[in-house]
Amino acid sequence: MKEAIQKAVDLVRNYDGAPIRIMEVCGTHTHEMFRQGIRSMLPPAVRLISGPGCPVCVTPVSYIDEAVYLALEKGCRIFTFGDLIRVPGSEKSLAGARAEGASIQMVYSPVDALDYAREHPRERVVFLSVGFETTTPASCIAVRDAAEEGISNFSILAANKTMDNAYRALADSCDAFLYPGHVSTITGTGIYEELKAEGLSGVVAGFTGPELITAVAVIIRMIQEEKKPFFVNAYPRVVTAEGSPSGRKIIEQVMEPVDSEWRGLGIIPGSGLKVRDEYAAHDARKVYDIPAFTGGGNPACRCGEVLSGAITPRQCPLFGKVCTPEHPVGACMVSGEGACSAFYKYGM
C-alpha cells in the first residue's frame, strides 16, 4: 500500500506535460486538498478548480428571501442546517430575521423538525431542504412520514439539486472531474458511465490523503495514456455500481425533476427537485402561497464566478477584506464547505 501511494505521489509531483484542469465538485474535497497538503505538492501544469460542490453555496439568494418571508411574514418556525443561517439574502439573512424575532432553529436532520411539528401541532413548521442526492432522501422520508401520519403543520421549502446536469453544464470548465464520494454512494456509478459516453471524464474519490492523491494520479495517468474520455471508481470500498436503490426510490416517490437556478451557473435544466403534487400539503411554496422573489446579492461579490471555476476566491475584490468568515458577503465564505472559506482558512 505504501509503495502504491508513493508511486501516486511521484507521478503527480513529476508531471510536466500539457496543462490539466481538475474540478472538485465536493466541498469536503476542496478542504481536504488543502488540509492534507495536496495542493502544495501539485506541479504548475496541474490546476485544481473548486466547482459548485457545496449545496449552500449554489443556493440562490431568492431562496433565502423565501425563507425569511416564511419566518417573518407567515410566522413559521424555521428549521435548517447551520450553514444556511448566515447566508445573505437580498435584504437580510436568516440570522437577521432571527434578530427581529423570527423563530430559526438549527437541526441536523429534517426528522428533528418533523418531531417538533408532531409535538407542537398548533405551530407552523418548515424545514429548509437544501442539498444534493446525499441529504435529499432524509427530507423525502420526513415528507412521506408526515403525509402518512397526517401531520398537517409540517412542510419543506425545497432547494434540492442533482449533480448530473451540473457536470454537463461545466463540461468545458475542466479536463476531468473529481466526482464526490458522498453523492456517489446514492447515485452509483452508472451516471458516470453515461457522462463518459457523452465525452466527460472523471474519477470518484474518497476523502483521505492517500485516496485523494491516488485519484489525482489516476486522472493524470488516464489523460496521458487513454487519450479519450474515461471514468474510474477510485473509492470502491464505499461507492458501488448500484449505489443506493432505496435512497433513489424514496426521492422518486416524493420529488420530481425541475429546472433549477444555481448561483453562478444560472438555470440548469432538470437539475433541481420539487415536491410532487401528491405531497402538496407538505410543500411550503404551495401551503403558504409564497410570492416570486427575484432579488440578488451584493453585485461586487463574485461567488458565482468562483463556483463555475472562472476565478479563484483570491481574485474576488471582497475576499479577505470586506468578506471574511466573521462578516461574510457571499455564500462561499459562509459555508464550511465553501471554496472561499477554504482559501481563507488555509491561506492560499
N, C-alpha and C positions, 0 to 999 in steps of 0.2 A: 504493500500500500504506500509506504513512504517513497519507494522508488518511483511509483506511478505519479505521485503528487509532485515530486522533484522534476520529473520529465515535463509535466504540465507547466510548472514554473519556468523551467528553462526555455520551453517552446515560446511562452508568452514574452519573456524578457528579451529573447534574442531575435524576435520577429523584426525584420527590416524591409518587408515587402511593400506592396501597394497599400494605401490607407484603408483601414477598416473601421466602419462606424457600427457600434453595437448599442442598441437601445434597450435599457432596462425598463420593463413595464410593471415593476413591483417596487413600491416604496421601501420595503424591507431590504430588497436587493441593493437599492441605492445607498441606504445607510450602512449595510454590511460591507459593501465595497470600500467605503471609507474606513469603517472601524477595523476591518481586517487588513488594511494597508494595501489592498489590491490596486487601487487607483494609482498609488505612488510607484508601483512596480511596472506599470504599463509603458511600453515604448511609445515614442511620439506618433508612430503610424497607427496605433490603436486608440480610438476615441470612444469613450463611454458617453452615451446620451441618456439623460434622465427623462423618460417619457411620462405618459399620463397614468402611472400605476398607483395613484393614491385616490381613492374614491371621493374623499372630502375635497381634494384639490380640483377635481374635474366637475364638481357640482356647481352649477351656475348660480350667480348672485340672485336670480329670480326665485330660486328655491328657498334661500334664506329669507327673502321677503315674504314668501308664502307662510313659512313657519312663524315668523314674527307676527304676521296678520292673525294666524290662528291663536297665538298666545295672548295678544293684546286686544284684538277686536272680538274674537269669539270666546275668550275666556277659557281656552283649553289648557289642560295640564300637559306640557310637552315633555316627552321622554326622548333622550338622544344619547348617542355615543359622545364622549367627552370632546373630541377634536372639533366637532361641529359648533360648539357653543361660542367660540370666539371668532368664527369666520365672518368677516364683514358682509353685511347686506348693502343695499343701495343707500340706506339711511342709518341702520343700526344692526348690530349683531344680536344673537340670542342673549348674550351676556348683557347687552344694553337693554334688551326688553326685560330681562330679569331685574335689572336695577330700577326699572319703572314699575315693578310689582308683578310681572308675569311669573307663572309657575313653570320653571325649567328645571328638569331633573336629569342627571346623568345616570345611565344604566349600562350594563354590559351585555344585555340581551333583550330582544323585544318581548320575551316571555316575562321579564320583570314588569314591563309596562302592562301586559295583559293581566298579570296577577293583581296589580294595583287597581285596574279597571274592574276586575271581578269583586274586589273588596270594597270599592267605592262607586257603587252603581249610579250615584247622582252626579258624579263628575264626568266631564268630557275629557277623554284620554286619547292622545295622539302620539304615536311613535314615529320618529323621523327615520324612515327606512332608506338609508344611503349605503351603497356597497356594490361590489361585484358578485360574481357567482358564489364566492365563498360564504358570504353572510346572508345572501338572499333567501336560502331555504328556511332559515330561522324566522324571518319575517312572514314567510308564506305559512309556516306552521302556526304562528300566532294568529294569523287571519283565519285560517281553517278552523282552529280550535274555538275562536271567538264566534264564528258562524254556527258551529255545531252546538255550542253551549248557549247560544242566544245572548251573548254579551254585547248589547247594542251600543254601549258607550265607548267602545274601543275601535280605533281606526288607525291606518298608517298613511303617512304622506310619502309616497314612493318616489325615489330618485335612483332606483336600482339600474345598473347598467351591465351589459355583457361585452366581453372583450373582442370577440372575433371580428366584428366590423371596424373596430378601432384599429386593429392591426392592418386591415386593408386600407383604411384612411391614411395610415402612416407609412405605407409601403415604400415611399420614396425618401423617407427620412433617415433610413439606415440600410446597412447591408445585411444585418441579421438581428433578430430579436432574442433577448434573454427572457424566455417565457416564464411567467410566475408559477412557482411551485404550488402555492395555496389554491389558486384558481384552478390549476390543472387537476387537482385531486377531485374536483367536482366534474369538470368538463371531460376528463380523459384526454387521450392524445389524438383522437380521431380528427378534431378540428385542425390540428397542426398538420396532419397529413393532407387535409383539404387545402390548407394555405400553401403547402409545398407545391401541390399540383397547380396552384394559381401563380407560382413564381416567388413566393415568400419563403425566407429561410429563418431558422431559429432553433434554439436549444432550451429545453426545460431544465431549470437549475434549482438546486437546493439552496440552503442558507448558511452553511458553514463555510469557513475559509477554503478548505480543500474542495468542497463542492463548487464553489463559485469560480475558483481559478481553473478547475477542470473544465467547467462549462465554457469559459473564455478560450481555453486552449483548444477545445473541440471546435469552436467556431472558426478559429484561425486555421486549424488543420483542414477543416472541411472546405473553407474558401480556397485554400491553396491547392487541395487535391481534387475536389469534386468538380469545380468549375460549373456547377449547376445548383438549382435550389435544393435545400436539404432540410431535414428535421432529425434531431437526435433527442431522445429522452435521457438526460444525464441525472435524473432523480428517480430511478426505477424502484428504489426501496419504499417510496411513498406514492408516486404517480403511476397509474396503470392505464392500459388502453381503454378500459371501460369506465374509469372514473367512478362517480357515484350515481348509479341509476336512480336510487331513491331520492337523492337530492335534486336531480333534474326533474323527476316526476312531480314532486311537490311544487316546484317552480311552475311547471307547465299547467298544473291543476289550478293554481291561484292567479298566475300572471300571464300576460301575453306580450309579444314584442311590440315596440312602438318607436318611431323616430325620436331621437333624444339629443338635447343640447349638451355638449361637452365644453367646459370652459377652455378656451383657447383653440378648440378644434371646430366649433360651430355645430351644426346639426349633422349627426351621423345616422343615416337610415337604419332602422331596425336594431339600434344599439341599446335601446332602453327597454324597460319593462313597466307595464301598468297593471293595475288590479283588474281582473276580468269582471264583466258586468254581473256575473253570478254572485260576486262578493262586493257589490257596490255599496252595501250597507257598512262596509269597513274600509272604504276608500275616502280619505279625508277631503279630497278635492270635491267629491260629489256630495258627501254628507254636509259640508259647510259651504258649498257653492262658492269656492274660492275664485275671486276675480283674476284676470290675467295680469301678471307682473312682468314688466319689461325693463326694469332698472338695471344699470350697470355699476361696476365698481369704480375705483379710483382710476382715471384714464392714464395716469403715469405708471400704474402697476403693470408689469409685463409678464405676469404669471402665465398668461396664455401662450406666449412665445417660449417660455421655459418648458411648459408641458408638451409642446409639439417638437421640442428639440431644436428650435430655431436659434435660441441663445442659451447661455449658461446663466445661473442666478446672478453671478457677479456682473453680468452685463446689464442688469436692470439698474437704473439710476437710483432706485429707492433702497436697494439691498444694503443692509448693514448700517444705513443712515437713518432714514425715516422708518424703514421697515425692519423690525427686529422681532425675535420671539416674544419679547415683553410687550411690544406695540406693533403687532402685525398689520400690514396693509392688505396683503393678499393671502389666499388660502394655502399657498405653497410654503409660507412661513409659519402658518398656524399649526398645520398637521404634523404629528410626529413622524409621518411617513413622507412628508413633502420634501422636494428637492432643495428648496431654499433653506429649510431648517437644517438639512444635512450639510449643505455647503457652509452655513453659518456655524454650526456646531463643530465641524471638523476643520474649519479654517482654510478651505480651498476655494 
